[in-house]
Amino acid sequence: MLTQTVVFAAGCVVATLAVGAAFAVLLTRVGKWPRLILMFSALGAWAAPAMTGATVWMFLFDTNLGLVNDVLGMDGHNWMYDKWPAFALVGAVVVWHSFPFVMITLYAGIQAIPTSVLEAARLDGAGTWATFRRVMLPMLRPVLTIVVIQSVIWDFKVFTQVYVMTAGGGIAGQNLTLNVYAYQQAFSAEDYSLGAAIGVVMTLLLVVVTAFYIRALRRTGEGL
Amino acid sequence: MKIRRWALLAVSGAVLAAASACAPGTAAKSEPKKDEQTGTVKVWLYNEAKPEPKTKVVDAAVAEFKAQHPGVTVEVSYIPTDAGPRAEKMKGAFNDPNSAPDVVEFGNTDLFGYVAAGGLADIGADLAGWSEAGDLPKDLKDTALVNGVQYGMPWWLGIRSLYYRTDVFTELGIKPPTSYAELVEAATKVRAAKPDLFGIAVGGKYTFGALPFVWAAGGDLATQQGQAYTAAVGSPQAQAGVKAYTDLFTKDICPAEQCVDMTGGKTVEAFAAGKAGMAILPNSSRSAVEAGAVKDKYGVVPLPGTAPGSIAPAFSGGNDLGVMKSSPHRSLAVDFIKLLAGKKYQLQMFDAMGNLPTLASARADVVAKDAFLKPFMQTLDAGTRFVPKDAAWAKIDAQTVVPTMLQKVITGKADVAGATSEAATAMNAAFSGK
């Protein structure tokens, strides 16, 4: 269960960052109106309560009556039947809920890079990739750090989407993550001590992950 | 930097300490010394999807009770029936006598957890002297006994039988099944002729739909020795029952992908919407089915057992009324139960809600005037079974041990032997209080 929690969270973090970064770059490249529309729709996803979002997505992916199955012509296909497709679907909803934060933060970071610096880089003969890697990335690092740590913490403890979409852990408990398991032990089975212990273990894991990350950053000479 | 780090540690430490201090305690429950004959009797009953029929009958009972007991008022509250909120409400009532009711309604499988928590009063002596006590059959009374002490008065019953589509069966020339083999055959025929119907709607999360198959095969969830239970779900008989139920989850009857995560409630919906040829539903699902697309197009027979002509033992479901141990109006509370669970109001509850009476004479009355109940009576007379009468059942139920076992077999993640032995291990851990 620890493995699948970590893999699921890691997948969500990577996907959230990738999607968020891609949209942030897109925002800097498009005109005013597309940018506004993109911003508004992303903010809409961000503003949607996790419960509502998860429930609506489950309507779309319903086995017997869902729109997705109807469009794809695969009536009766159960998206939650196998473990990893189920995780992927839940992950998609988690990403959908959390990428706007990454997008807006990174967009702000990119906008904050003075154009004079980029111009200077170009005059020095740096290509797009070199500009990105050697100029933009170092300048974005503080923002990236916050975004990564936030995402790791959010995705590791994501509860609502997993609990709602898999109806409390999926078929035969195949989609249990640590904190859904903690909830079940503590509040359903009334085993408060075990639930609390799982919670403490999760906190410790997060502290360790965060500590390593901050140490790695300091080694490369960057403070938080 | 260093100072900040220590501050961070201190803060997180404080937060952890505060969080752990919030764990609910279990206060010692003691019986109050007083038994007041006046004042307010507080009653908690289950809320219903359609509350009016129930509140009407209860209001009439309250009016009669007040007329009999001058100077007494009755305050009825309707509490949520979802497992989580309900459990929290009851836990709160056990720990805080001041906000606790005097009389409570509860599901008969909840009784053992409540008794283990020390929340319910022994009402055996009070009911023994009641004129209608002899009308309550022993097997029903037994469902409210823990170690020989009676903690509840069975108020109404829920018995499951096999609903089937009369129009589809007539069209295809099938007779209602009288054995497991015929059930499989009928279900396969229905789905073959009508591919958008489940042959029989069964669910991987429908514990009380699966248990009759286990009992029919001669197995059980657990066996009792003295006061201790041991899981028996790994026995060859129980395995045969689990296999019989999970064998229904095939493309030709109820496809695993669609049926593996169905609950009992979902099977009601599927049958009522005309999406299933058969379903294992309680008598109380009648109104839901009548309100659906299959009104007047269904019949009910007892769920067949393994041998031809036999009836699979059904789960003896239903709700009880009990008195809280903390009640300061104990005698009045028992009197109110005697009134509300007496024949007069059991009959009225049947007329209003379709709740099957627990008192034998009341049941005979309603069966005589309503032919719909006949198959449920046959099932009841053939003998009903019950879940382990142990506080651990609440935990086994909450940990979804049985649905997990069924789903593992249905999805092929484990074979019957593996899934049942895993379930047995989980149950034994719960029975031994781990």
Interface residues (C-beta under 8 A of the other chain):
Chain A: T63 N64 G76 H77 N78 M80 Y81 A167 G168 G169 I171 A172 G173 Q174 Q184 F187 S188 A189 E190 D191 Y192 A196 G199 V200 T203 V207
Chain B: S12 L16 A19 S20 A23 P24 A83 G84 A87 G204 P255 A256 E257 Q258 V260 D261 A394 K395 A398 Q399 T400 P403 T404 Q407 K408 T411 K413
